[in-house]
Amino acid sequence: MSLLAPIANSQAKQAWKFACWALIPFLGLPLGLIAFIYGAIGWRRYLKKPEDLGIRHAIGGMLLGASTCISNLLGILSILLGLRDLGVV
């Protein structure tokens, strides 16, 4: 394995890109889910063709995507509960 070898695993690269964009509040819910799915696909591709590399991108996309998805979901639920307590919703 080389740090200079190009990563041919496009799904793993897309997972990392979506996971980074998922850090934006409210967009993290759908983008985090997409990042997790791309990461799982990229991981399966790495298991079939290890020479394509990208395992770090795939796992990172899955972890960051799942955490942003969960945190955004909890944040939205907290906002809705706060609005309910205020009598707005």
For each residue, the residues with C-beta under 8 A, 3 or more apart:
1: 5 53
2: 5
3:
4:
5: 1 2 53
6: 53
7: 12 13 52 53 54 57
8: 51 52 53 54
9: 12 13 42 45 46 49 52 53 54 57 58
10: 13 14
11: 14 15 38 39 41 42 45 54 58
12: 7 9 15 16 38 39 42 43 45 46 53 54 55 56 57 58 61
13: 7 9 10 16 17 42 54 57
14: 10 11 17 18 38 42 61
15: 11 12 18 19 35 36 37 38 39 41 42 57 58 60 61 62 65
16: 12 13 19 20 35 39 57 60 61 64
17: 13 14 20 21 35
18: 14 15 21 22 31 32 34 35 38 61 65
19: 15 16 22 23 31 32 35 39 60 61 64 65 68
20: 16 17 23 64
21: 17 18 24 27 31
22: 18 19 27 28 31 32 34 35 64 65 68 69 72
23: 19 20 28 64 68
24: 21 27 28 31
25: 28 72 75
26: 29 72 76
27: 21 22 24 30 31 72
28: 22 23 24 25 31 32 68 69 71 72
29: 26 32 33 69 72 73 76
30: 27 33 34
31: 18 19 21 22 24 27 28 34 35 65 68
32: 18 19 22 28 29 35 36 64 65 66 67 68 69 70 72
33: 29 30 36 37 65 69
34: 18 22 30 31 37 38 65
35: 15 16 17 18 19 22 31 32 38 39 61 62 64 65 68
36: 15 32 33 39 40 61 62 65 66 69
37: 15 33 34 40 41
38: 11 12 14 15 18 34 35 41 42 58 61 65
39: 11 12 15 16 19 35 36 42 43 57 58 59 60 61 62 63 65
40: 36 37 43 44 58 62
41: 11 15 37 38 44 45
42: 9 11 12 13 14 15 38 39 45 46 54 57 58 61
43: 12 39 40 46 47 55 58 59 62
44: 40 41 47 48
45: 9 11 12 41 42 48 49 52 54 58
46: 9 12 42 43 49 50 52 53 54 55 58
47: 43 44 50
48: 44 45
49: 9 45 46 52
50: 46 47 53
51: 8
52: 7 8 9 45 46 49
53: 1 5 6 7 8 9 12 46 50
54: 7 8 9 11 12 13 42 45 46 57 58
55: 12 43 46 58 59
56: 12 59 60
57: 7 9 12 13 15 16 39 42 54 60 61
58: 9 11 12 15 38 39 40 42 43 45 46 54 55 61 62
59: 39 43 55 56 62 63
60: 15 16 19 39 56 57 63 64
61: 12 14 15 16 18 19 35 36 38 39 42 57 58 64 65
62: 15 35 36 39 40 43 58 59 65 66
63: 39 59 60 66 67
64: 16 19 20 22 23 32 35 60 61 67 68
65: 15 18 19 22 31 32 33 34 35 36 38 39 61 62 68 69
66: 32 36 62 63 69 70
67: 32 63 64 70 71
68: 19 22 23 28 31 32 35 64 65 71 72
69: 22 28 29 32 33 36 65 66 72 73
70: 32 66 67 73 74
71: 28 67 68 74 75
72: 22 25 26 27 28 29 32 68 69 75 76
73: 29 69 70 76 77
74: 70 71 77 78
75: 25 71 72 78 79
76: 26 29 72 73 79 80
77: 73 74 80 81
78: 74 75 81 82
79: 75 76 82 83
80: 76 77 83 84 89
81: 77 78 84 85
82: 78 79 85 86
83: 79 80 86 88 89
84: 80 81 87 88 89
85: 81 82
86: 82 83
87: 84
88: 83 84
89: 80 83 84
